[in-house]
Every structure is written in C-alpha cells, then in structure tokens.
Amino acid sequence: MKTVLMALLGFFALITTGRGQSPSFGSGLHRSVEDFRNHRLTLAVDCKTATHKLRFHEFNGKPYLTVIHGGKPYQVAKDSLFGYRDCDGVEYRFASGNQHYPILNPGKAILLYKVEQPAVGKNPGYVHLFFSTTAAAPIQPLTLLAAKKAFPNNHRFHDLLDAQIQNGDLTAYDAMHHMTKLNWLLRQSQAATVSH
C-alpha cells in the first residue's frame, strides 16, 4: 500500500503547476517541507477558475485524505505530506496523529499554529496554541518555558522574552516589524549574538 501511495506522489509531481510555484490564490498539497518553503503545490488548482475537494476522514480516523481533483479521486497518506493550502490561502501542516494544524505565520522562523474547537452543545470550545522552531521541527504546545527550552543556549532570547512578554501572549503581533513579537525577539537575540 505504501509503495502505491509513493508511486502516486511521484505521479502527482507531474501534475503540479507548471512554473514550480503556485499562485497565492491556489490550493493544493505540500508534499514536503521544501515544497512548503518554496510554495510548490501538488494537485493544485487556481481557486479563481476551478475547485477541488479535500476530504480528511477525521471522524473515521483514516490515515489518508482524499482529493477530488479534475473529477477524479486521489488518496494520499497524510504521513507522506507536509500539509496543504486551502482556497482562502491558509496553510496547514499535518502532524501528531494525522491532525492538521493551521499555520498563523508561514514563512517566519518560528511557526505558530492555532487549533480552535467551537463550543458545541454543553461542550465548551477551546483554543490551543502550538509552535515549531522550523517548518521541519516537531510541533509543541506554546508556552514561555517551551519557547526558552527550544533555544537552550540563546540566553539573550530568554532575557528578551522575560522582559517583553509580560502578559503571556506569545502570539502578539508586532505591527512595526510585521511579525509576531516572538519572532522579532528571536531575530534581535540572534543579531546581538552575531555582533559580539
């Protein structure tokens, strides 16, 4: 089964957009971290002129997703993909038990993820925040301590976090620098290290 899925992924490489990069309004699958970093999509569509359907099979726990592309169904193992982009331009990453995590800040050093579950009936909703130090690094819960542990030797970063993140909001956006405060502080700590 895995061999068949890998062969299909090779075939999908032929179906990707001709320029190697998808337009920002495209939707499709990212086969690898490199595809994500280079904005390459497999089974891509131009959302202005075409549609496709992604079925995640979340309720029955299947380890693959089904893509209806050009009227044909394709089944792709979730663990063989980095993630996907939807027609709203939101990027997602597959990890831990085939769950997909929305990426809040694609293209930044520290990626932030926000998983929301709305309230249903008597079950209260929730918001869980996660991060990864790179697109290839494991996803972990976002806490001040976890951010410090992710960069154990960057004491300048630890000090900046303690000084700047007083209300605990590690996802706060720094409008001046067009990135989250967490990424800005990391950049500042690395610049200070290089200058010494």
C-alpha positions as CSV (number, residue, x, y, z in Angstrom):
1,M,0.0,0.0,0.0
2,K,2.8,2.4,0.9
3,T,4.6,1.7,-2.4
4,V,1.4,2.5,-4.3
5,L,1.0,5.8,-2.4
6,M,4.6,6.7,-3.0
7,A,4.2,6.0,-6.7
8,L,1.1,8.2,-6.7
9,L,3.1,11.0,-5.1
10,G,5.7,10.7,-7.9
11,F,2.8,10.9,-10.4
12,F,1.4,14.0,-8.6
13,A,4.7,15.8,-9.1
14,L,3.9,15.8,-12.8
15,I,0.5,17.4,-12.1
16,T,1.9,20.4,-10.1
17,T,1.7,23.8,-11.5
18,G,4.0,24.4,-14.5
19,R,6.1,27.2,-13.1
20,G,7.1,25.2,-10.0
21,Q,5.4,27.8,-7.8
22,S,1.7,28.1,-7.2
23,P,-0.1,31.4,-7.4
24,S,-1.0,32.8,-3.9
25,F,-4.7,32.1,-4.7
26,G,-4.0,28.4,-5.4
27,S,-5.0,25.4,-3.3
28,G,-3.3,22.1,-3.1
29,L,-0.9,19.8,-1.2
30,H,2.6,20.3,0.0
31,R,4.5,17.0,-0.3
32,S,7.5,18.1,1.7
33,V,8.9,20.9,3.9
34,E,10.8,22.1,0.8
35,D,7.6,22.3,-1.2
36,F,6.1,24.4,1.7
37,R,9.1,26.7,1.8
38,N,9.1,27.1,-2.0
39,H,5.3,27.5,-2.3
40,R,5.0,24.4,-4.5
41,L,1.7,22.6,-4.6
42,T,0.7,19.2,-5.8
43,L,-2.8,18.6,-7.2
44,A,-3.0,22.4,-7.3
45,V,-6.0,24.4,-8.6
46,D,-6.4,28.0,-9.3
47,C,-9.2,28.9,-6.9
48,K,-10.5,31.6,-9.2
49,T,-11.3,29.2,-12.0
50,A,-11.5,25.7,-10.6
51,T,-12.3,23.8,-7.4
52,H,-11.3,20.6,-5.8
53,K,-12.4,18.9,-2.6
54,L,-10.2,17.7,0.2
55,R,-11.7,15.0,2.5
56,F,-9.7,14.4,5.7
57,H,-11.7,11.4,7.0
58,E,-11.2,12.8,10.6
59,F,-14.2,11.1,12.1
60,N,-13.3,7.6,11.0
61,G,-9.6,8.1,11.7
62,K,-8.3,7.0,8.3
63,P,-4.6,7.8,7.8
64,Y,-5.1,9.3,4.3
65,L,-7.0,12.1,2.7
66,T,-9.0,12.0,-0.5
67,V,-8.5,14.8,-3.0
68,I,-11.2,15.1,-5.7
69,H,-9.2,16.8,-8.5
70,G,-10.4,17.1,-12.1
71,G,-13.3,14.9,-11.2
72,K,-11.0,12.0,-10.1
73,P,-10.4,10.9,-6.5
74,Y,-6.8,10.5,-5.3
75,Q,-6.0,9.0,-1.9
76,V,-2.8,10.3,-0.3
77,A,-1.3,9.1,3.1
78,K,-1.3,12.1,5.5
79,D,2.1,11.0,6.9
80,S,3.6,11.3,3.4
81,L,2.7,15.0,3.2
82,F,3.8,18.2,4.9
83,G,0.4,19.9,4.6
84,Y,-1.8,21.8,2.3
85,R,-3.1,25.3,1.4
86,D,-6.8,26.0,1.1
87,C,-8.5,28.4,-1.2
88,D,-8.6,31.1,1.5
89,G,-4.8,31.0,1.4
90,V,-4.5,29.4,4.8
91,E,-1.6,27.0,5.2
92,Y,-1.9,23.8,7.3
93,R,0.6,21.2,8.5
94,F,0.0,17.5,9.2
95,A,1.5,16.2,12.5
96,S,0.8,14.1,15.6
97,G,-1.8,11.6,14.7
98,N,-2.6,13.0,11.3
99,Q,-4.1,16.2,12.7
100,H,-3.8,19.3,10.6
101,Y,-2.6,22.5,12.3
102,P,-3.4,25.9,10.8
103,I,-0.2,27.9,10.4
104,L,-0.6,31.5,11.6
105,N,2.6,32.9,10.2
106,P,4.0,30.9,7.2
107,G,7.5,32.0,6.2
108,K,8.7,33.1,9.6
109,A,11.4,31.5,11.7
110,I,9.2,30.2,14.5
111,L,6.0,28.9,13.1
112,L,2.9,29.4,15.2
113,Y,-0.2,27.2,15.0
114,K,-3.7,27.8,16.4
115,V,-6.2,24.9,16.7
116,E,-9.7,26.0,17.6
117,Q,-12.8,24.0,18.5
118,P,-16.0,26.0,18.7
119,A,-18.4,25.3,21.6
120,V,-21.0,22.6,20.7
121,G,-23.9,22.0,23.0
122,K,-22.6,21.6,26.6
123,N,-19.0,21.1,25.4
124,P,-17.1,24.4,25.7
125,G,-14.9,25.4,22.9
126,Y,-11.2,25.8,23.2
127,V,-8.1,27.4,21.6
128,H,-4.8,25.6,21.7
129,L,-1.6,27.3,20.6
130,F,1.5,25.5,19.3
131,F,4.8,26.3,17.7
132,S,7.8,24.8,15.9
133,T,11.2,26.2,15.7
134,T,11.3,25.5,11.9
135,A,8.9,24.0,9.4
136,A,10.7,20.6,9.9
137,A,10.8,20.7,13.7
138,P,8.2,19.0,15.9
139,I,5.1,20.9,16.9
140,Q,4.8,21.5,20.6
141,P,2.5,23.5,22.9
142,L,3.3,27.2,23.0
143,T,4.4,28.3,26.5
144,L,7.1,30.7,27.6
145,L,9.1,27.8,29.1
146,A,8.8,25.7,25.9
147,A,10.0,28.6,23.8
148,K,13.0,29.0,26.1
149,K,13.8,25.3,26.0
150,A,13.6,25.3,22.2
151,F,16.6,27.6,22.2
152,P,18.5,26.4,25.2
153,N,21.8,28.2,24.5
154,N,20.3,31.6,23.5
155,H,20.3,33.3,26.8
156,R,19.7,36.7,25.2
157,F,16.4,35.4,23.8
158,H,15.4,34.1,27.2
159,D,16.1,37.6,28.7
160,L,14.2,39.4,26.0
161,L,11.2,37.0,26.4
162,D,11.2,37.7,30.2
163,A,11.4,41.5,29.6
164,Q,9.0,41.8,26.7
165,I,6.3,39.1,27.2
166,Q,4.8,40.2,30.4
167,N,1.1,39.3,29.8
168,G,1.9,35.8,28.5
169,D,0.7,36.5,24.9
170,L,3.4,34.8,22.8
171,T,1.4,35.3,19.7
172,A,1.2,39.1,20.0
173,Y,1.8,40.8,16.6
174,D,4.5,43.5,16.3
175,A,3.0,45.8,13.7
176,M,6.2,47.9,13.4
177,H,8.2,44.8,12.3
178,H,5.4,42.9,10.6
179,M,5.8,39.7,12.6
180,T,5.0,38.2,15.9
181,K,6.8,39.5,18.9
182,L,8.2,36.1,19.5
183,N,9.9,36.1,16.1
184,W,11.1,39.6,16.5
185,L,12.7,38.9,19.8
186,L,14.4,35.8,18.3
187,R,15.8,37.9,15.5
188,Q,17.0,40.5,17.9
189,S,18.7,37.9,20.1
190,Q,20.5,36.4,17.1
191,A,21.6,39.8,15.8
192,A,23.0,40.6,19.2
193,T,24.9,37.3,19.2
194,V,26.4,37.9,15.7
195,S,27.5,41.4,16.6
196,H,29.5,40.2,19.7
